Amino acid sequence: MSRLTVRKTYKLFIGGAFPRSESGRSYVVTSPKGDFLANASRASRKDARDAVSAARKAFPGWSAATPYNRGQILYRVAEMLEGRRAQFAEEIGGAKRGALDHVDAAIDRLVWYAGWSDKITAVRGSANPVAGPYFNLSSPEPTGVVAVIAPADPLLGLISVVAPVIVTGNTAVVVASEPSPLASITLAEVLATSDLPGGVVNILTGHQAEIAPWLAAHMDVNGLDLTGVMDADLALRCEQEAAENLKRVLRPGEEDWGADPGIGRMTTFLETKTVWHPAGI
C-alpha cells in the first residue's frame, strides 16, 4: 500500500515554541534552479513584537547564567548539529561533499564561540591604574535584546552572527535569510531540543523590508546587526530608525564566513561597567 509523504511544515520560532504567523501568511521558497521547496511562514509586525517580548523575558536568566554554563549549552547545540549533518546538508543543497563541509564549518564555529564564553571577560576586562587609594575595575556586560538580520548564507553565516550575540549573555531576535530560510527553522528545532532556554533565540521568516525597520524602531531592542541587509536604502532606513533610542548598530559589509571570525562580533554588543572601590589599609 502506498502512503502520502508527511511534508515538513516550516513555522516561526518564538519563545521556544513554533507558532504560525498570526497573519496566516506564507511565501514560496524555491531552489536556485527555481524548483518549489516549501512554504515558509511570513512573519508580521505582531510576530516581531512577540519575539522581542520573548527575548526580553529570557534576558535576565540568560545573562545571569555563568559564562561556563552558556559555553556548555552552545557546545550542546554543536553536538546536536553533528548528529543531523546529513539533514542540514540536504537542506543547504548543492554538491553533497560541499554541503557537508559547510555544515562541518558551522559546527566548528559553534564550538569556537563556546570556548570563548568564559574568556571574553578576561580579554575585555581590566584593572585600571588610578591616582588615589582606589581599585578601578572594568568588566563587560551584555547589551540586552539584539535584532539580527541574518545573511544569505543559510547555516554558517547564520551561526556566525547569532552565536557571538548569545554567548556573551544577550538574547536575539533573528530575521532569517529571505531566499534560504529552511535551514534556519531546522536549526530552531535543534535549539528547542537542546538546553537553550526558550526565548534566548527567536527566529522569524519573511520579508526583510517588512520586519527589519520595525525591529530597528522597537524601543525594547538594544542592538541591531544589519549584516544580512544588502539593500543600501533599507540599511540606511534601519540605521535612522535605530537612532531614536541610540541602539548599538553593526553595519552590513562583505563577509568571508570561512575566515577567522575574531572577537569583534562579541564585543560589539557588550557594555563596559566600571567599578570604583576604596583600597583597604
Secondary structure, DSSP 8 states (H G I E B T S, - for coil): ---------B--BBTTB----TT--EEEEE-TTS-EEEEEE---HHHHHHHHHHHHHHHHHHHHS-HHHHHHHHHHHHHHHHTTHHHHHHHH-S-HHHHHHHHHHHHHHHHHHHHHTTTHHHHH-EE---SSSEEEEEEEEE-SEEEEE--SSTTHHHHHHHHHHHHTT-EEEEE--SS--HHHHHHHHHHHTSS--TTSEEEE-S-HHHHHHHHHH-TT--EEE-TT---HHHHHHHHHHHGGGT-EEE------TTS---SHHHHHTEEEEEEEEE---
